[in-house]
Amino acid sequence: MAAYSIRKKRLLLLAIGLLVMTTAFFAWRDWRVRSIPDLGEPFDVAAFEEKYPLDEPNAFNTYSRWLKVRDLIHQQNLSANVNYNIAYDSWENANEATVEYLEEMRPLIGPWEEGSQIAQGFEIDPREISFESLLEVTQESRDISRIILLDTARLMHEGDRKAVWDRYRLLMRIERHIRNGCLITQLVCYAMHKNWLSQFERFLAQEEITLEELRQFRDDLTRLQQQFPGPEVAIKFEYLGMRRTLAPKLAQHSWSNYLSNEPEVFQRVLSLFYRNWLAHCAKPPWEAPPFVEHQCATSQIQSLLNQNDSACRWDYFDDGTTSEDLLAAFHKPSYSQRYLNQFIPALKSCYRSMNSDRLYQQMALVQLGLHIYYRERGDFPEKLKDLIPDYIDELPRTPDATGAVLTYTKTDTGREISSSDGKFLFNIYAPGTDLPSLFEPASNK
């Protein structure tokens, strides 16, 4: 009887122990989720997707027509000896290969002209985006931008300023569509805009350009640049792409997911991260909270064994609110942490490029303001701040945390605007300046 009583007590203690362990496990399972703020999606996903209706005309359906024709022309290998840099010099120095190439490719501008008139344009449906999504038209838009710049160089040489202005408006309308996507689309347009500005500053030196032309293009450029999708649009596309790409990867761990609520933990951390970025990515760096580059050893054994993935790296804005929640939560995922390490994009370099892009967009308007001032008063202003508020809204600043106003100096050819570190340099040529040639005149023309 005593032995039976002892066994009964042991079984009871075992049952109580199992109950306590089970209760503790489910409490821990619940705590893993509850310890991370539940903010839902980092933005209104449904409202964002509604901005991309599928039953309306899409400019990319028109743009894509040029790819087929371009591929046929490329088979002729006409671009082998093309000098694309002649777009930033005088067309009279273009070699025969460049002239022939432009003659063949110029008709391909037509689909882009037609497509740019369509109000809506996006290459990837945000409902379907993933890391495997192709951006064929966006990637190839760099080719058409170079062709357009070659054509504007030709038009300048022929003295057809109206056609040049129209080509510049076309480029801005194309950018308005290309930028409407993930981070890659922003970076592609940054390169396009930068190349265009290199030609634009030389074009403005033409003495024949009238005050009316400058004012009209300033109004058009201001309106078009205001229509450019901002960095926050790209971040939203990145979030949707990451969420859709990783969903099947998380689903493979069904047993682990049941035990640890890992998908919910992962989603909450992902939302915190993108909410932090969306709150500040569109701000210039001198107005945004401090930018923090976080790096530490990962807690995941699988990642530690892989030397190429042995660290946890991610960037965030230290705003003291969303950043505190993010910092506390980021290391709580278990196996899914390696997905965060691997798939969160290199936002630091993208943020730097997007801020540089903002400066180049602003400098186009500054250039116009300076040339309007010159044609009204016969010279450039002594100080850049003299343009405010009638010609520009604000002074251009170095795109970093200091936000130092760019230096404005007088040169033999006009004015120069530059950053103190020399990374950014813009030339403002006085009307009628005899610009130096970058290339020798072509002898085979």
ZAMARGU-4260 file (C-alpha; in steps of 0.2 Angstrom, whole numbers, plus 5000, padded with zeros to 4 digits):
<rodrens>
0) 5000/5000/5000 | 5014/5012/5004 | 5023/5008/4988 | 5007/5011/4978 | 5005/5028/4987
5) 5023/5033/4983 | 5020/5028/4965 | 5005/5038/4965 | 5013/5053/4972 | 5027/5052/4959
10) 5015/5051/4945 | 5006/5066/4952 | 5022/5075/4953 | 5027/5070/4936 | 5010/5076/4929
15) 5011/5092/4939 | 5029/5094/4932 | 5023/5091/4914 | 5008/5103/4916 | 5020/5116/4923
20) 5032/5113/4908 | 5018/5114/4896 | 5011/5129/4903 | 5028/5137/4904 | 5031/5132/4885
25) 5015/5140/4879 | 5018/5155/4890 | 5035/5157/4882 | 5028/5154/4865 | 5015/5168/4868
30) 5028/5179/4876 | 5039/5178/4861 | 5025/5186/4851 | 5018/5198/4864 | 5036/5205/4868
35) 5036/5213/4851 | 5024/5227/4847 | 5010/5223/4836 | 5009/5237/4824 | 5001/5228/4809
40) 5008/5231/4792 | 5021/5246/4791 | 5009/5255/4779 | 4991/5253/4772 | 4995/5239/4760
45) 4978/5238/4752 | 4977/5257/4749 | 4995/5256/4741 | 4990/5242/4729 | 4974/5252/4724
50) 4985/5265/4716 | 4990/5252/4704 | 4974/5247/4694 | 4977/5233/4682 | 4962/5238/4671
55) 4969/5255/4665 | 4982/5259/4652 | 5000/5256/4658 | 5014/5265/4649 | 5026/5250/4651
60) 5015/5240/4639 | 5020/5253/4626 | 5038/5254/4631 | 5040/5236/4630 | 5037/5237/4611
65) 5054/5245/4609 | 5063/5230/4616 | 5059/5218/4602 | 5064/5230/4588 | 5080/5235/4598
70) 5085/5217/4599 | 5084/5215/4580 | 5094/5231/4577 | 5107/5226/4590 | 5110/5210/4580
75) 5118/5221/4567 | 5131/5226/4580 | 5130/5245/4576 | 5134/5250/4594 | 5152/5243/4593
80) 5161/5260/4590 | 5148/5272/4597 | 5154/5286/4607 | 5140/5289/4620 | 5150/5303/4628
85) 5148/5314/4613 | 5131/5318/4620 | 5141/5330/4632 | 5151/5338/4618 | 5148/5345/4601
90) 5139/5334/4589 | 5151/5339/4575 | 5164/5329/4584 | 5154/5313/4582 | 5162/5298/4573
95) 5153/5290/4558 | 5148/5275/4569 | 5139/5286/4581 | 5130/5295/4568 | 5124/5279/4559
100) 5119/5271/4576 | 5108/5286/4580 | 5100/5286/4563 | 5095/5268/4566 | 5090/5269/4584
105) 5081/5286/4583 | 5064/5278/4577 | 5064/5268/4593 | 5061/5284/4603 | 5043/5283/4596
110) 5036/5270/4608 | 5043/5280/4623 | 5036/5296/4617 | 5019/5288/4615 | 5020/5278/4632
115) 5026/5294/4642 | 5009/5302/4638 | 5000/5289/4648 | 4996/5294/4665 | 5000/5277/4674
120) 5016/5267/4672 | 5023/5253/4683 | 5033/5238/4677 | 5029/5227/4692 | 5012/5224/4700
125) 5015/5227/4719 | 5003/5212/4722 | 5015/5201/4713 | 5032/5208/4717 | 5046/5196/4723
130) 5065/5196/4723 | 5063/5186/4706 | 5053/5199/4698 | 5061/5205/4681 | 5064/5223/4677
135) 5068/5221/4659 | 5061/5238/4653 | 5068/5248/4668 | 5086/5241/4665 | 5085/5244/4646
140) 5078/5262/4649 | 5096/5267/4652 | 5099/5263/4633 | 5085/5274/4627 | 5090/5288/4639
145) 5108/5288/4630 | 5100/5287/4613 | 5089/5302/4618 | 5104/5312/4624 | 5113/5308/4608
150) 5098/5315/4598 | 5097/5331/4608 | 5116/5333/4605 | 5112/5332/4586 | 5097/5344/4588
155) 5108/5357/4597 | 5120/5356/4583 | 5106/5359/4571 | 5099/5373/4581 | 5082/5365/4584
160) 5080/5371/4602 | 5061/5368/4603 | 5065/5349/4599 | 5078/5349/4613 | 5066/5356/4626
165) 5053/5343/4620 | 5066/5329/4622 | 5070/5334/4639 | 5052/5334/4644 | 5051/5317/4637
170) 5065/5311/4648 | 5057/5318/4663 | 5040/5309/4659 | 5049/5293/4657 | 5058/5295/4674
175) 5041/5298/4682 | 5036/5280/4676 | 5053/5271/4679 | 5054/5278/4697 | 5038/5269/4701
180) 5045/5253/4708 | 5058/5246/4720 | 5075/5253/4724 | 5083/5247/4708 | 5071/5259/4698
185) 5077/5274/4709 | 5095/5270/4706 | 5092/5268/4687 | 5084/5285/4687 | 5097/5293/4697
190) 5110/5288/4684 | 5099/5294/4670 | 5096/5311/4679 | 5114/5313/4682 | 5119/5310/4664
195) 5105/5322/4658 | 5111/5336/4669 | 5129/5335/4662 | 5122/5339/4645 | 5109/5351/4652
200) 5122/5363/4659 | 5131/5364/4643 | 5114/5367/4633 | 5110/5382/4644 | 5126/5391/4639
205) 5118/5394/4622 | 5116/5412/4620 | 5100/5411/4609 | 5090/5403/4623 | 5076/5415/4628
210) 5069/5420/4645 | 5052/5413/4640 | 5060/5396/4636 | 5069/5395/4652 | 5053/5400/4663
215) 5042/5388/4653 | 5054/5373/4656 | 5057/5378/4674 | 5038/5377/4677 | 5037/5360/4667
220) 5052/5353/4676 | 5045/5358/4693 | 5028/5350/4689 | 5036/5334/4683 | 5049/5332/4697
225) 5034/5334/4709 | 5026/5319/4701 | 5042/5308/4703 | 5038/5294/4715 | 5048/5296/4731
230) 5060/5285/4741 | 5045/5279/4752 | 5037/5271/4736 | 5053/5261/4733 | 5054/5255/4751
235) 5035/5249/4751 | 5039/5239/4735 | 5054/5232/4744 | 5044/5227/4759 | 5030/5218/4748
240) 5044/5209/4738 | 5053/5203/4754 | 5037/5197/4762 | 5031/5188/4747 | 5048/5180/4743
245) 5050/5174/4761 | 5033/5167/4764 | 5036/5150/4756 | 5053/5149/4765 | 5045/5151/4781
250) 5031/5139/4777 | 5044/5125/4775 | 5047/5125/4794 | 5029/5120/4798 | 5034/5110/4814
255) 5046/5124/4821 | 5032/5137/4816 | 5019/5128/4827 | 5031/5127/4842 | 5038/5144/4841
260) 5026/5155/4832 | 5040/5160/4821 | 5030/5168/4806 | 5022/5180/4818 | 5038/5185/4826
265) 5046/5187/4809 | 5032/5198/4803 | 5032/5209/4818 | 5051/5212/4817 | 5049/5215/4798
270) 5035/5228/4801 | 5046/5237/4814 | 5061/5238/4802 | 5051/5245/4788 | 5041/5256/4798
275) 5057/5264/4805 | 5063/5267/4787 | 5047/5273/4780 | 5046/5286/4794 | 5062/5294/4789
280) 5069/5289/4771 | 5061/5303/4762 | 5069/5316/4774 | 5086/5324/4769 | 5100/5318/4780
285) 5102/5334/4790 | 5084/5333/4795 | 5083/5314/4798 | 5087/5306/4815 | 5105/5299/4816
290) 5109/5285/4804 | 5115/5269/4813 | 5125/5255/4805 | 5122/5240/4817 | 5133/5224/4816
295) 5135/5210/4828 | 5138/5192/4829 | 5122/5182/4825 | 5115/5169/4837 | 5111/5157/4823
300) 5122/5142/4823 | 5119/5139/4804 | 5125/5157/4800 | 5140/5156/4812 | 5146/5140/4802
305) 5145/5150/4786 | 5159/5163/4785 | 5150/5173/4772 | 5135/5176/4784 | 5142/5176/4801
310) 5137/5194/4806 | 5120/5202/4808 | 5120/5219/4798 | 5106/5231/4797 | 5104/5250/4796
315) 5091/5260/4805 | 5086/5278/4810 | 5089/5281/4829 | 5073/5291/4832 | 5071/5285/4850
320) 5054/5278/4847 | 5053/5265/4833 | 5071/5262/4834 | 5070/5256/4852 | 5057/5244/4848
325) 5066/5238/4833 | 5083/5236/4843 | 5074/5226/4856 | 5065/5215/4844 | 5078/5212/4830
330) 5087/5197/4838 | 5071/5188/4844 | 5068/5178/4829 | 5076/5161/4828 | 5079/5152/4812
335) 5071/5167/4802 | 5084/5179/4808 | 5096/5173/4794 | 5083/5178/4781 | 5083/5196/4789
340) 5102/5195/4787 | 5102/5189/4770 | 5087/5198/4762 | 5085/5215/4769 | 5093/5226/4755
345) 5108/5237/4757 | 5098/5252/4762 | 5114/5262/4767 | 5120/5264/4750 | 5103/5266/4743
350) 5099/5280/4755 | 5115/5289/4750 | 5111/5288/4732 | 5093/5294/4734 | 5100/5309/4743
355) 5112/5313/4730 | 5098/5310/4717 | 5088/5323/4727 | 5103/5336/4725 | 5104/5333/4706
360) 5085/5336/4704 | 5087/5352/4714 | 5102/5358/4704 | 5093/5357/4688 | 5081/5370/4695
365) 5096/5380/4702 | 5104/5380/4685 | 5088/5387/4678 | 5086/5400/4691 | 5103/5406/4688
370) 5101/5408/4669 | 5084/5416/4671 | 5093/5429/4683 | 5107/5431/4671 | 5095/5435/4656
375) 5085/5447/4667 | 5100/5456/4675 | 5115/5453/4663 | 5125/5443/4675 | 5124/5429/4688
380) 5121/5435/4706 | 5135/5438/4718 | 5128/5426/4731 | 5118/5411/4728 | 5106/5416/4742
385) 5101/5431/4731 | 5090/5418/4721 | 5079/5416/4735 | 5064/5417/4735 | 5060/5423/4717
390) 5071/5410/4708 | 5073/5395/4719 | 5065/5389/4735 | 5080/5384/4745 | 5099/5383/4744
395) 5107/5367/4738 | 5116/5357/4752 | 5128/5343/4753 | 5118/5327/4755 | 5125/5321/4771
400) 5121/5324/4790 | 5130/5341/4790 | 5119/5348/4776 | 5132/5361/4772 | 5127/5374/4759
405) 5137/5371/4743 | 5150/5383/4739 | 5147/5396/4725 | 5162/5403/4716 | 5166/5413/4701
410) 5176/5406/4687 | 5182/5411/4670 | 5167/5403/4661 | 5154/5408/4674 | 5151/5400/4691
415) 5154/5384/4700 | 5144/5376/4713 | 5153/5362/4723 | 5154/5353/4740 | 5168/5355/4751
420) 5174/5337/4749 | 5174/5339/4730 | 5162/5325/4728 | 5149/5336/4719 | 5153/5349/4706
425) 5142/5359/4695 | 5147/5371/4681 | 5136/5386/4677 | 5142/5392/4660 | 5138/5410/4655
430) 5127/5412/4640 | 5138/5413/4624 | 5153/5404/4633 | 5164/5395/4620 | 5164/5378/4628
435) 5180/5367/4626 | 5178/5351/4616 | 5180/5335/4625 | 5185/5326/4609 | 5194/5330/4593
440) 5183/5332/4577 | 5180/5316/4569 | 5190/5313/4553 | 5179/5300/4546 | 5163/5310/4544
</rodrens>
